Amino acid sequence: MPHESRLRKSLLNARVNLIFYFLSLCVSFFSRRIFLSALGDEFMGLSGTLSNLLNFLNLAELGIGTAIGYLLYKPLFADDRQKINEIIAVFGYIYRQIGFIILGAGCVLACFLPLIYPDTPFSYGVIYFAYFSMLASSLFSYFLNYKQTLLGADQKNYVVTAYYQCMIIATTLLQMAVAYYTGNYYLWLALGLTCSIAYTILLNWKIRQVYPWLEGKVSQGRKLFKEYPEVMTYTKQLFIHKIAGFVQFQTTPVLVYAFVSLKTVAHYGNYTIIIDKITLFISNLLNSADASVGNLIAEGNRNKILQVFWELQEIRFLIGGCVSFAFWLLTEPFISLWLGEEYLLHHSILLLLIINSFIHNTRWSVEQFIRGYGLFYDIWAPFAESLIYLTVAIIGGSLWGLPGILLGNTISLLTIICIWKPYFLYSKGFKLPVRKYWTRYFQHFFILLLTGACCRWLLPPELFAPDKSFLHWTAYAFAVTLSFVFLCAILFYGSFAEFRIFVHRFIRHAH
């Protein structure tokens, strides 16, 4: 497949992702204020912690979706439809078994909800209705939506994005109306389940249109299961990696609830909804290249692989640096205008969230190529990452509350994600000494710091008073982000050949 074709598909994925990102962003911020006002901090904290508990069960997914995506790259490159049908059939069979496991485990976990929420202002009818409606929505992926993995591996993830984001936006708008006019918890939750059912029906109809030859029968997958032992090999490795990500993201609200309060979970959620939405923006823009990276590695041109790696890494540094700088200057004024000063948390919490966000936003180029090479066997790393996080978070949470919990994220990410993962990719994937990576990493990082210092000096907050009104905040946001991107892009363009190549190719494609 020509390189331009990969770029075209990546840009199409990114374009669709960004359109729906901005739509969902607007809806999310309006809805958050309405939900907090009409349903209350306690209910939003409850729904958040229930969602995190259910993600414990989704850990049973084991990472099979990623393993299947990796196995699909080569048959898609060769247009081997028989092989694709067999892999999807095996995937469907495994996912169905996982679905039954999650259903059983979910029923068992439901028995412990009174112990998890002993002092709650809500009736257990509300808690159980919320829990089982969320559980039912998650099960659709295992029983009915498994074929969507093919769209992602085939660089057509924009189809999934369009349908999923339409469902999310429609659900949120309806829930806003219900919350504002009725404040009824049951109706609010029922709308979420109903829209999930509609999404499942529409997505499967679209998959049949795109791949009319696709069968992927579960009964066939059961017979073919033993012919694909590599599925379980990669799955076992990916499951262990998934544990680390789960521990990092899903247990933080639970620890905040344990060491601080349910109300603090909601206040912390106000910060994370901002950071998560911006992180989602970056993911929508750049993770669209996931399947293209797998396709590129399947082609086997080493020089092109290294060139594309640094193109993606430099774009992530540019965007990640800009976002981190903007977070520092704009988050607190925004929350003050959006919800009120009583929802502000300590500055140290914002700083730790920014550090963790920067690491996540700049890590994915390394992760993309690790997945593209199928390098999943460093199973000690997620154990170490989880152990570091839990140890620091529990000790820090008991001593300092929320900042101590977030410090666990920071230390574990620095140790495993920033140090180990690049070494693993360079030594086992690229077959190059990792010092080449670190030399360029610190060059990029120095440029980001220099750019941030210059922009902060040229554009101090006092000139715009961003906490005065949304108009002032918007003006300052535009000035800060555009200045940072412009100056940093100039420095990157003059310093790195891969960045120049990307810019020239992007301009050619745009024309």
N, C-alpha and C positions, 0 to 999 in steps of 0.2 A: 504494500500500500504506500503510495507516495507520501512524502513528509507533509506536503501542502494539504493533502486530504486529511491527515491527522490533525493539522492545525485548524482546518475548516470545521471539522466535527467538534473539536475542543471549543472553538469560538461559538459555535451554535449552542452547545450545551451551556456555556458561560452566559450567553446572551439571554437564553430562556430563564436560566437560574436567576439572573440579576433582575429581570423584569418582575418575576414573582417575589424576589427578595424584597424589593422596595414596596411592593403592594402589601406584603405581609408585615413589613416593618411598621408602616403607618397604622395598619389595623392593630398590631400588637400593643403599641404604646397607648392608643386610645382605649383599647379594651382593658388593659391593665388598670388604668385609673378607674374605669367603670366597675370592674370586678372588685377592686379593693373597697370602693365606696359602697356598692350595693350588696356584696356578699361578705365582705369583711376580711381583715388580715388573717383571722384564725382559719377561715374556710380555705383561703388560698394557700396557707401553710399546710393544711390538711391534704389538699389535692396534690401539692408538691411532694410531700413525704410519701403518700400512697403511690405516686408514680415512681418514686425511687425504690420503694419496696418491690413493686412489680418488675422493676429492672433487675432485681436479684434473680427472679425466675427466668427472665430472658437471657441470663447468663448461660442457660442450657442450650442456647443456639450454637454455642461452641466456636463460632467463627467459620461455620460451614459455608456461608454465603461468600466470604472472601476466598476460601479454598476453591469453590466452584468457579468463581470469577477468574481465578488464575488458570484453572484447567480449560476454560473456554477460549482463552486468547489464541492459542494455536489453531484449533479447528475453525474459529471464526476467520482467522487470517487465511486459511486454506479453503474456506467455504465448504467444509465437510459437514453437511446437514445431518447425516446419519449419526456421526459422533456427537453433534450438538444435542440431538434428540435423546441419545443415550445418557449424556451427562445430566440434562435437565430432568430426565425420568428418575435417575438415581437421587438427584437433589430433592425432588418432590417426595420420594419415599422416605428419605432421612428426615426431612422437615416435618412430615406427618407424624413420625414417631416422636419427634421432639415436641410437637404440639400436644400430644397426649400426655407426655411427661409434665409439661408446663401446666396443663389443665389439672392434673392430679396434685401437683405441688401447690398450685394456687388454692385449691380447696383445703389443703392441709394448713397453709399459711393463714387462711381466713379464720381458722379456729383460734388463732393467737391475737387477732386484732384487739379484743378487749384488754389484753395484757400490754399491747403496744401503746394503746390510747386509754390509759386508766382514768385520767382526769380530763375529759373532753366536754366542751359545751354542746356538742352535737349528739343527736340520738344515734344509736347503733344502726338504725334503719338507713340513715343518710350515709354513714361510713361504709356499710356493706353494699349499698347500691352503687356508691362511687367506686368501690373496689372491684366489684364484679363487672361493671360496665367497662372499666379500663382493661380488665383482664380479657373480656370478650374481644375488645378492639385489637389487642395485641395478638390474639390467636388467629385472626384472619390471615396474617402474614405466613403462618405455618401451614395452614390448611388450603388456602386459596390463592395467595399472591406470590408464591415462590417463583413463578416464571419471569417476574420482573427482573431477576438477576441477569437474564440474557440481554435485556435492553441496556443495562449498565455496562456489561462486558463488550457489547457491540457499539459502544460510544453513542448510544441513543438514550442516555439517561434523561434528556430533556423531556421525553414522553412521560416518564415517571414523575419528574418534577412538576410538569404542568398539571397533571391530574391530582397529584398529592397536594400541591399548594392551593389549587382551586378548592379542594375539599377543606383545607385548613382555614382559608379565608372565609368561605361560606359558613363553616361551623362557628368561627369566632364572631362573625356579624350577627348570626342568629342568637348566639349565647349573650352577646351584648344587649340585644333587645330584650331577651328573657330576664337577664339580671336587672336591667334598668326598670322594666315595667312590672315585674312580678317578684324578683328576688327569690324565686323558687329553686332550691338546690336540685330537686329531682328532675325538673324539666331541663335545667342547665346541663346536667350529666347525660340525660337521655338524648339530647341533641348531638352530643359528641359521639355516642354509639351509633345513632342513625346515619350520620354523615360518614362514618367509617364503613358501614355497609354499602352505602352508595358509591364510595370510592372503589371498593373491591369489585363491584359489578362493572363499573365503567373501565377500570384498568384492564380487567381480563378481556373485555370486549375489544379494547384497543390492541392488546397483544395478539389476539386472533387476526386482526386486520394487518398488522405489521409482519407477522410470521404465520401465514395461513398453512404452511407445511409443518408447523411445530405441533408435536403430539405430547411428548414428555409424560406419558402415562405412569401413574404411581405403581400400578401392577407390574409394568415392565421394569420399573426401577428396582423393585424387590428382587427380580430375577437377575438383573445386571449388577447388583450391589457388589458382589464378590469380584467382579471383573475390574473394579476400580479401587484397588486397595490404597492408591495414593490419596483418595479423598479423605479417608480416615487418618492417614499419616499427617497430612497438612492440617486437618481439623483438630487433632490432638494438640499439635503445636500452637495453632491459632487460639484454641480455647484458653491455654495458659496465658497467652499474650492479652487476650480479652479481659482476663481477670484484673490485670493492672489498670487498664482503662476504666473498668467498672469501679474498682476501688477508689480511683482518683475522683471520678465525677459523681458517682451515685451515692457514695457514703458520706460525702461532705454535708449535705443538708441533714442527714440523720445524726451526724456528730454535732452539728450546730444545735439541733433539737435537744440532744442529750446533755450537752455542756452549757447551753445558753437558754433558749426558749423557742417555742413555736412561732412567736411573734418575730423574733430575730430571723428565723428562716424566711419569713415574708420580706423583711427589710433587706436581707442579703439577696433575696431573689430579685429585688428591684435593680440592684447593681448587675447581677449576672444576666438579667434579661437584656440589658444594654450590651454587655460584653459578648454574650452569646450571639446576639443578632449581628454584631459586627464580625465576629468570628465566622458566622454562617455566611456572611457576605463574601469573605475571603475564600471560604470553602467553595461556595457556588461559582466564584470567579475562576479558581485555579484547580480545584479537585476534579473539574470537568476533564482534565487531562489524564486521569487515572488509567482509563482503558487505553488511551493513546500511548502511555508509557509502556504498558504491557505489550502492546502491538509493536512498539519500537524495539524493545528488548528481544521479542520473538524474531525480528528481522536480523539482529545480530551485528550491526555496524557499531563497533566500540567507540570510534571517534565521535560519531553522531550522538551516541548515548551520553557521553560525557558533556558534549556541548549543550544538549537539551537539559541535562541535569542542572548545569550552572545558569542557564537561561531562567529556568523555573525558580531556582534558589534566589537569584537576584531580584526577580519580581516579588517574591515573598518577603525578602528583606525590605524592599522599597515600601510595599504596602503595610507589612507588619510594623515597621518603624514609624510610619505615618500614623497608623492607628494607635499605637502605644503613646505617642506624643499627644495625639488628640484626646485620648482617654484622660491623661493626666490634667490637661487644661480644661476640659469640657464636661466631664462626668458630674462633678459636684454642682456646678451651676445648673446643669440640666435637671438633675433630681430636685433641686430647690424649686425650680420653676414648674416642674412636672407634678410633683407630689407634695412639696413643702419641706422646709428645713428640718422638721422633726424626723424625716426619713434618712437623713445623712448619717453615715457611719464614720468611724475614725479614719484619718488620712492613711494610716499604716495598712488598713484593709484594702484601700484603693491601690496603694503601691504594690502590694503582694498580688492582687488580681491582675495588674498590668504586667508584672514580671511573668506570671504564669501564662497570661494571654500571649505575650510576645514569643515565649518558647513554643507554644502550640501553633501559632501562626507561621513560624519559620521552620517547624520540624517536618512538615508534610512532604517536602521534596525528597528528603531522605527516606521517609516511610513509603512514598510512592515507588521508589526504585527498589527498596527492600522487598516489597510485595511483588513488583514486576519480575524480580529474580527468583521469587519463591523462597526467600531466606527467612524461614520461620522457626528454625531449630534452636535459636538461642533462648531456650525456655527458662534458663535461670534468671534472665533479666527481668521479666515481669514479676517473678517471686520477690526479687530484691527490691524492685520499685514499690511493690505493695507493702513489703515489710518496713521499708524506710518511711513511707508515707504514714502508715498506721502508727508506728512508734512515735514519730515526731508529732503527728496530729493529736494523738491521745494525751501525750505528756504536755504538749503545747496548749491543747484545748483546756486541760484541767488547770493550767497555770495562767493563761492569758486569754482564754475564750476564743472567739473567732479568728483573731490574728494568728494564734498558735496553731489552729487547725490548717489555715491556709499556708503557713510556713512548711507544713508537712508536704503539701503539693510542690512547693518551690524546690525544696531540697531533693525530693525524689526525682523531679523532672531534670534538674541540673545533673544529677549523678548518672541516670540511665539514658535519658533522651538526648541530652546535650553532649555527653562524653562517649557513652558506649555505642549508641546507634550509628553515628558517623564512622566510627572505627570498624564496626561490623560490615557496613556497606562497602567501605573502601577496601578492606582486606579480603572479603569473600565475594563481593560482587564485581567491583571495578578492578580488583587485583592491583591496587596502588597503595603507596604509603599514605597514612592518614594525615601526615603533616601537611600535605598539599591542601587538604580540606581546611585545616585549622589556620593556615596562613591566609587563605582567602576569606575565611569566616571573620577573622579579626580585622581584616581590611574593610570589609563591609560594615562591621559593627562600629568601627572608628568613624566612618563616613556618616553613619546614622547619628552618633553622638554629636559630631560637629554640626550637622544639619540642624538638629534639635536645639543646640545652644544658640546658633545664629538666629533661628526663627523666634526663639523665646526672647532674645535681646531686641530683635526688630519689631516684634508684635507682642508687647506685654499686655496682660489682661486689662490693665487700667485704661488702655486706649479704647476698649470696646464695652467694658462693663457687662460681660455676658450674663451675669445673674440679675440684671435689671428687667429684661423682657426676652421673649422668644425671638423677637426681631434682632436685638443686640446679640443674642447667643448665636443665631444663624449667621450673622455677618462675621462674627469672630471665628466660627467653625469653618466657613469658607476661606477666610484669610489664612488661618493656620494650616489647613490641610493642603490648599493649593500651593502655598509658599513652600511647605515641606516637600511635597511631591516634585515641584519644579526644580528646586535647588538640589535635592538628592538625585533626581534623574540626570541632571547635568553632570554631577560628580561621578555617578555610575557610568554614564556614557563615555566620559573621558578616561575612566580607569579600567574598564573591563570589556574585552572584545565580544564576549558572549551577549552582553547587554546590547551592544551596537548591532550585532547580527539579528537579535530578536526585534529590535525597533525597526530595522530596515525591512525585515520580512513582514512584520505586522503592517507597516505602511503600504507595502506592495499588495498585501491581501485586502486591506481596507479599500484600495482603489479598484 
